[in-house]
Amino acid sequence: MDKAKKALGVVILAAGKGTRMQNPAKAKVLFQLNGRAMIDYVVDQALQLQPERIVAVVGYRKEEVKAHLQDRYGERVEFADQDEQLGTGHAVQQTQDLLGDFTGPLLILSGDVPLLRPATLENFYAAHRAKSAIASVLSADIDNPDGYGRILRADDGSFQAIVEHKDADAEQRRILEFNSGIYLVEARHLYQALAQVSSDNAQNELYLTDIIAIIRAAGGAVQAWRAADWRELIGINTKAQLDASEERLRRYDG
């Protein structure tokens, strides 16, 4: 099959609260950046890739998020409900009824990561196809990666694993390459791997990150592709981060 002609699907994780945004009654993805909801930037990122399907996973204040997206994008965006927030893996599982028969790769985006440039996603997608990867991880180098999962590579530079900050040893914590939480995964392999993810952890949640080790253990090709600028990959969790992102957007537009 011609790699360039495989249909692309997009999943946008948009179920979270704005607990640290000084207005916990509002869905995080509806906070405004320069006059637009942050999720609008993410949908626009996805549309640049001309995907066949876009599914937003909604949960907290879901009717408001749905109404907002329907008003702006009509039927271009579909919805999967995550009524209990049981982890990122659980969120993606909610899309299986809609995308379980999808035959191409699924790009998993975060509704609170609005600064990704279209060229970065296009290059990430091109690298995924060029490597015939089953899963690709979007990463970048950052001066202070504290709190982020690190990308482990072999001596030849090939991807080995993701280790979470809390599980990393002293040497691993010196690694500057971090996992953004944005992935491209072939749909069939994604849902097969999600079925094997366990919630046996401190949070009793299903972590999307776990699919990477599962796919690699099954012999699937996994790669990590570095973006040039870590600032594009940072999620917005606080009012201060929202303000900083507004300033970056003004620089982009300028």
N, C-alpha and C positions, 0 to 999 in steps of 0.2 A: 504493500500500500504506500502511496505517496504521502510521506510524513506531513507535507505542507497542507494536505487536503483533509486531514482529520479534523472533525468538528471539535470546537472548544466549548466547554461549559464553565461557568463561573459560580462559585459559592461565596457569598458575602456574610460574614459572621456579624450580626447586628442585634444580638439579644440582650446586651448588658445594660446595667444601671449606670447612672452618672454619679455614683456615690461620692467620689472625691472632687466633683466639679462644682461644689457649693450650691447645687440644686439637685438633690437626690431624687426628686419627684419627676425628673425629666430623663427620657431615654438618652443615653450618652451620644448616640449617633446623630441626634437632632440638635446638638449644640452647634452654634453658628461659627463659621470661619469666614470673615470678610463678607458677611451677609448671606451666606449659604450654609445649609446643614452639612456637617462634615461627611455624611454618607453620600451626599451628591457628588463629591469629588471622587469617591470610590467607585460609584456606578459609572461615572464618566471615564475613569481609568479602564474599567472593564469594557465599555462600549468601544473604546479605541481599538480593541483586539477583534472586534466583530464576532463575538461569540454567538453560538446557536441558542444558548440558554443562559439566563442569569437567575439564580435563586438566592434570595435574602433570607437568612435564618433570623427570625424575630422572636422576642420573648417579652421583656419588660416594656410596658406601655406599647404593646405590639400593634394595637389598632391605630395609634397615632403614627407609628412608623409606617405601617401599611398605607394609611391615607396619604401621608406625605409623598411616598414613592409612587403611588398610583397617580397622584395629581401631576407629578413631574414626568413620569416615564410610562404611564399607562400599563399596557399588558407586557411591556418589554421585561419587567421584573416580576418573577413569581415568588411565592412565599412558602416557607416551611416554618412551623411553629415549634419553639422550644419552651414549653410552659414551665419546666423546671430547669434551672441552670446547673447542670450536672457535668460541666466541663466542655472543653472545646471538641473533644472527640464525640461526645454525646450530641453536641450541636450539629456537627456534620452528619451524624447518623440520621438526623431528622429529615435530611434531604433524600434519603434512599428511595422513598416512594415516588419521588419526582424524577430522580436521576439514576436509579438503579440499573436501568437498561441502556444508559448512555455508553457509547462505545469509544469516545475520545478522552482526552485528558481533562481534568477539572482543575481550574485555578482557584485556590482558596485564599480569599482576601479578608482583611479585617476592616470592619466598618469604622474603626477609630484610627486608621492609618491613611490619612488623606493626602499626603504629600508625594506619593509615588509618581514619578514622571512616566508618561506613556512609553517613552523610549526604553526605560528600564524594564518595564514589563514585556515589551516586545523582544528585547534582547534575552531576557530570562526564558521566554517561550521558545525563541529560536534555539537557545542552547539545549533546552529540554528535548526538542525534536532532533537536533543534530546528534545528540548522544544516545538517542533511542532509549531514554531513561524511563523507568517505571515511576520514579518519584524524583522530584528536584526540590531543593530547599533554597530559598532566597536568603542570602547572608550579606554581611558587610563587616569591615573592620571599624572598630570604634575605640577611642582612647580609654574610655572607662566602661567596660562591659559588665560591671557588677550587677548581679541580678538576672542577667541573661544566660540562656543556654549557650554553650560553646560548641563550635564545630571542630571535631577531631579529624585530622587528615593523616594519611600514611606518608612515608618518606617521599613517595613519588607525587604527592599532592592530591591523591584521590581521596574521596570521602570515606570516612570510617564510621563515625557516629556523632550523635548529639549528646552532650552531657549537661545536665542542668546545673546551675551555679551551686545549689545546695549540695549536690553530689560530687562536685569537682574537687580534685585534690589541689594542692598548692601550685603545682606545675601547670595543670589544666586551667586554673584561674588566671594564669598569665597570658593565655590565648586571647587575642583581641577580636577574632572573628566570631560573630554572634549569630544566633538563629533568629530571624525576624518573625517567624510564625506564619510566613506566607509560603505556600507550597503549590507545586503542579504535580498531580498524581493521576495516573491512568485510572479511570473510574472503576473498572472491574476490580482492580487490585486494591483500590481505596476501600471499597465496601467489604471485601474479603478480609482485609487487615483490621478494619474497625470492629468486625465481629469477634476478633481475638483480643482486643484491648481490654484490660482488666481495670476495675476501680479499686483494686487493693492497694491503696496509698493513703497518705495522711488526710487528704481532702475527700476521699471516697468519690472521686471524679474520674471520668474517662478523658485522658489527655490525648489530643491529636498527635502530639510529638511521638507517641509510642508506635504509631504506624510505620515510622521510618525504620526502626530496628526490626519490626516484624517483616516488612517487605524485603529488607536486606538479608535477613536470616533465611528467607525462602528463595534466595538467589536472584532477586530483582535488582536491576541496576539503579543505584541511587547516586545523585550528585548534589553538590552544593555550589551554587553560582553566586559569585561576589558582585554586589552592586558597587558602583564607584563612590557613592555618598551615603553614609549611614543615616544622615538626617532625613532621607526619604522614607526610611523604614520604621521610624519611631512612632509608637502609638501615643495617643493623647489620653491621659488619665487624670490630669489636674488642670485647674484654671491657669496656672503658670505655663504649663505646656501648651494649652490652647492659645495663650497670648503669644508665646514664642513661635508657634506655627503660623499665626496670622502674619507675623513679621516676615517669616520665610516666604510665605505666599506673596506678599507684597514685593519682595526681592525677585521672585520668579517672574511676576507680572511685569516688573520693571525692566 
